[in-house]
Structures are given as structure tokens and as C-alpha cells.
Amino acid sequence: MGALGLFLSVGIATGQETTESIGKKIARRAKATSAFHAEIENSVFTGIEFRREQKSRVVQDWQQSGRLIKWRIETRGQMPTADGSTKPLKHTSIRDGKMIYSWGDVAGRTVVTKDAAPSMPPQNPVLNARLRNDEVKLLPEAKVLGRPCWVLELTPHKRSRAAYTRQVSAFDQQTGIPLRIEQFDRRDRVMRRTVFKSFDTSRTAPYETFVFKALAGAKVIDKSSPSFNRRASAARSLSSPRSPKKAAARRVVKKRAAS
């Protein structure tokens, strides 16, 4: 799920610890974590008065060696539909170190997207938050799966477009991995929660886990290809208010209105 970077250095922690020193510890220990296998539960709460909880289960394998990062994420759950019912959700994502392959069912057909794997941001949550001018403070320590965690609370900058008003994350003190993340709405109710249900750093997935195998009959969208980038650039140009075609269309409309 890639959720290691979030927060800003503010306030003094218990003893001699500060949010800045905790952020550095999280980064060092996350960098030293070479592999893990986890089962994760995601919850999304919808509705204003009568709230509904939509859950999905995630199985994640993660490996890193230096700057080479691999993962496999399989998500299963229920997806809401326009008529208020739900349909099965199945989605898989593989990062093989250089490329990211993601696929799932779209309108009854399997669609695979392929894209270049971006460089991962620094795993220091305090450093990342400084870039966004967010506020963060250290809360009392907690335990997730019996593992001691540092708990950081993020408050987005007032000009931020974040949908949540605050986020509370519990980082495992041994590995620096966030084992629980909760986002709250303007009524201070949980709107999204991610919780690790199991976490095993001794389990190393085999090489084949991170190898994408072609799916028969699937539609493939290669976002890494130059032709896709050209089409995407053209689409952005047409959607721009300064697009030559849109400008010509506006002139026609004005001419007709004046006649």
C-alpha cells in the first residue's frame, strides 16, 4: 500500500524524544526492513447520518533491497454500485522493481494497466510533512498486534485538499511500518481505517510472487509507452481553456450570438 510518508516535526515527545527524532527512527527502521507478509483490513465509512462500513481484505508481500522495491497486493471485497447494491471487488497489483502491473474487472472484462514504477519517497514521515506544511504531534504509544508503536497525529495544512481533517497513524517501533492508519472527518468520525491483522517479517515470498504473467483475453493499457503519453498530452491540451480548438469554438459561439 505504500503509506510510510506523512508528517511534520512539531512539539516535544515524552522524555527527550521529539517528533523529528521519531521520524528519523521510523525512516531508518523502515529502510532496514527487507521483507514482510501481511494481511490487512480496509474500512471505508459512507453516509452522513446512517453510516455504512465497506470492508475489503488485502494480502500484501513486500521486499526491498537498497532502492529496489517489490510488492504484490491482492484486494478482495465488495464495491458499491449506482443502484445502492454491491458487487465483488477483485484487484491485484505487482511491482517487480521497474514496472507496476495492476489489473481487475472493468465492465465484465479484465483490464491490465502497465506503468513505470516511480521512485519511492523518503520514508521519514516528518520530512515528508514539512514539504506540505502539515502539522503533526506525537501521541501516547500504542500496541497493534501486540507490537509497540509510535503514534503520530497529522493535521493537514488549511490550504490542503485532503478529504480528512486529521489522521492518526501507529508505526511499528521495530520495522517503521504503519500498522494502523485512521482518517477522521469534520465531525471527528472515522471515515477510513487501515489495520494490519497479521504481520510477519520472517516470511520471504518466492521470486515468482513479483512476476507478472500475461492474462488471456485481457485488455492491456501501457502507460509507459511514448504513444500513450502523446495521447494523454493531447487530451490534456484539448481540455485546457487555452486549447486552440476550444478557442475557435468560442469565437464561433460569440459570432453567432452577435449576429
Disulfide bonds with the S-S distance in Angstrom:
none
